[in-house]
Amino acid sequence: MMNLTKSSNPALSERVFNREHATASSEVMTVNGTVNKTALSLLLVIAAALFTWNKFFNAATPESGMSAVVPWLAIGGIGGFITALVTIFRPKSGGVSTPIYAVFEGLLLGGLSAVFESMYSGIVMRAVALTLAVFAAMLFFYRSGIIKVTRKFMLGVFAATAGIALVYFVSFIAGLFGAQLGFLYGNSNLSIGISLVVVAVAALNLVLDFSFIETSAAQGAPKYMEWYGAFGLMVTLVWLYLEILRLLSKLASRD
C-alpha cells in the first residue's frame, strides 16, 4: 500500500493523519468502521434536510417559504463551517462534531434544494441520483485499479481543487463590490463547461478520499479517526452534490 503524501481535501491531509497516528490506542481505524460512520452521518444529513425542505414547501407561497428557511440556511452554513473547523483542528472530537456537522449541512442542503426544486421541478432527485452514480463510479474505478492514485495524480487533483477554490474566493470578493463573474453563474456554454470541470474535479477528490481512508486504516490510525474519515468523505460529497445541482440548474434555465 502506497504512503500518500497529499489530499486536496483539507480534512484528509497527511499532517492530520500522521499527528493522530502518533497518539494511536490499541483500537485502530477500519474501512468498515468508516463506512458505517459515513452512512450514519449521511442519514443525519437527510433527516435535517427534510426538516428545512418541509419548512419551505409547507409555507403558503414560495416567498413565505424562503422567509421560513433563510434563518435555517444561515444556521446550517455558519454552524457547518464552525464544526468543520473544530473537526479539522481537533480530530478526536469527531465522534461528536461529525454528527453535528452532518445536521448543520443537512439544514443548509435541504433549504437550498427546496429553493432549486421550486424553480426547476424534479431537479433535486436528478442531482441526488447523479451524485450517487458518480460516487459508485468513482468507487468502482478506484477498487478496480482503472484510476491509480499516483503522486502525479494527487498533485494534479490538488492543483485543480486549489485553483477552483481561488476562483470562488475571487468571485466572492468581487460580489462584495457588486461585480458578478457571469462565466461562473450564467448559463452560457462556457459557464456550463466550467461546471462540468468542477464536477469532474470533485469526483476525482472522492478517489483521493477512498485511497487516503484505506491507507490510513492499513497503517493503524486510531479508532476515532473513523469519524474523521467519514467527515472528510462527507465534505467531498456535499461539494459534489452542490456542483451537480448548480450544473443541472444552468441546463434547466436554458429550456
N, C-alpha and C positions, 0 to 999 in steps of 0.2 A: 504494500500500500504506500503510495507516494506521500511525502510530507508536504502539505500545501503551505504556501507562503503568503498568499493573499486571498481575500474575498472582497468583491466590490460591495457586498452587503456589510455596512459598518457594524451590524450586530454580530457578524460571524467573522471577526478578524482573528488572525493568528495571535496577536498580542493578548486578546482576551482569553482565548483557549489555553495558551501557554501559561498565563498567570494563574488561571483557575486550576490547571492541571497540577501545578506545584503544591496546591493545597488539597489534593485528592484524598478521599477517605477510602475505606475498604469497599464501599459500594461504588460501582462505576456506571458510567453512561452506556446505554444500549440504543441501537437503532429502533428496536421495537418500542422501547420506552418513550423515545422521542416521537415516534409515530402516534402513539396513544395520547400523548400530551398535546400534540398538534391537533388531533381530531377533537379532543375536548375543548381546546381553545377555539376552534372553528365553530363548534356548536354554540359557544358563548357569543361569538360574533353574530351568528344567525339569530339567536334569541334577542339580542339587543337591537339588531337591525329591524326585526319585526316590530319592535316597540315604536321606533320612530316612523317606520313605514305606515303603521296603522294610525299614528298621530296625524300624518299628512292626509291619508285617504278617508279618515273618519270626519274630517273637517267639512264644513258645508260648501266651501269653494276652494279652488287652488290657492287663492290669495290668503285665506284664513289658514289653510293647510301649511303654507310657507311660514306664516307667523307662528304657527304651533311648533314647527320643527327647528326654527332658527336657533332658539336657546339650546336645544339638544345638539345641534351641529357644533355650536361653539364649545359646549361642554365636552363633546366627543373629540373635537380637534385639539383643544388645549390639553385636556386630560390625557389623550393618547400620546401627545408629544412629551409631556412631563413623565409619564410612566415609561415611555420608551427610553428616555434619558436615564431614569433610575435603573432600568433593567440593564442597559449597556454598561453603566459605570459600576453597578453592583449586581453581578450575575447571581450571587447567592440569594438574592431576593426574588428570583424568577418564579418560584413557586407561588408567590403572592402577586407580584407585579405583572406577570404574563397574563393571568386570567383577567386582571383589572384592565390591562391594555386591550385585551380582546373585547371587553364590554364597551370601552370607550370607542374603539374602532367600529364596533357594530352600530353604535348610536350615530356615528358620522356616516357610515356607509348606507345605513337604512334611510336616513334623511336625503342624502344625495341621490340615492337610487330612486326614491319616490319622486323627486323633482324631475329626473330624467324620464321616468315612466309616464308622468303626466304630460310630458312633451311629445314623447315617441312611444306609443303603446307597444308593449312586448319587448322593449329594448333590454330590460333588466334580465329576463330569462335567457335571452340570447347571450348577454355578456357573461352570465354565470356559467352557461353551458360551454362557451368558448374558453373561459378561464380553466374549467375543469379539464377540457380537452387538451389545452396546452400543457397543463400540469402533467396529465397522463402521458402525453407525447414526450415531454422532456425527461420524465422518469424512465420511459422505455428507451429513449436514446442513450441515457446515461448507463442504465443497467446492461444494455446490450453492447455497449462499447462503441456505438456509432459516433457519439461525441466523446472524445477523450479529453480529460481535464489536464492539459499540459500547462507548463508555466507560461508559454506564449499565449495560450487560450485565456488563461486567467488575467494576464496583463491587458489583453485586448478588451475583455469584458469590463475590467476595472476602468480602463481609459474611456470607454464608451459611456459607462454609467456616470463617471465624473463629469464628462462633457455635457451629458443631459442635465445633471444637477446644476451645472454652471449656467446653462441656457435658461433653465427655470428660475434660477436666482436672479439673473439679469432681467427676465421678464417681470418678476415680482417687484424689483426695484423700479423698473420703468413704469409699472402700473401705479406706483405710489405718486408718480409725477404726471399721471394722466395719459401716458403713452401706452399704446397697445401693439403687441407684436402679432400682426394679422396672420403671419405664416404659421404661428403656433395654434391659434384658436379659430381660424376661419375654416371654410370647407373647400378650399382650393385643392387642386391636385398636389401642390407642394405640401400643404398642411396635412393632407391625408397620408402622403408619403412619409412625412416626418413621424406621424403617429405610428405607422407600420414599423418604422425603425425602432421607435421607443418600445413598442410591444415586443419586438424581437429581442432587444437587449434585456428587458425584464424577464423574458422567458429563459434566456441564457443564464441569468442570475440564479434561476432555480437549479440549474445543473451544478453551479458552484456550491449552492446550499446543500444539495444532496451529497456531494463529494466531501464537503467540509464536515458535515454531521457524521458520515460514515467513517471518515478518517479519525475524527476526534474520539468516536466510540472505540475504534480499534486501538487507539493509543491510551485508553483507560482514563478518559476525563471523568471527573466526579459526577455522581448521580444527579445532582441538582442541575447540571448542565443540560439535561434533557429538556427542562423547561426553557432554558436559554436557547437551545436549538429550535424548539417549537416557536419561540418568539421570532427568531431570525427568519424562519420559513414563512411565518405569517406576514412579516413586513413585506417580503417579496410578493406574496400572493395578493395582498391588499393593493400594492402598487400595480401589479399586472391587471387586476380586475378594473381598477380606475382607468388605466390607459385603454383597455379594451372598450370600456363604457364610453370614453371620450371618442374613440375611433368610430364606434357604431353611431354615435350621435352626429358626428360630422357627415357620415354617409347618409344617414336618415334625413338630415337637413337639406340634402340635395334633391330629394324626391319631390 
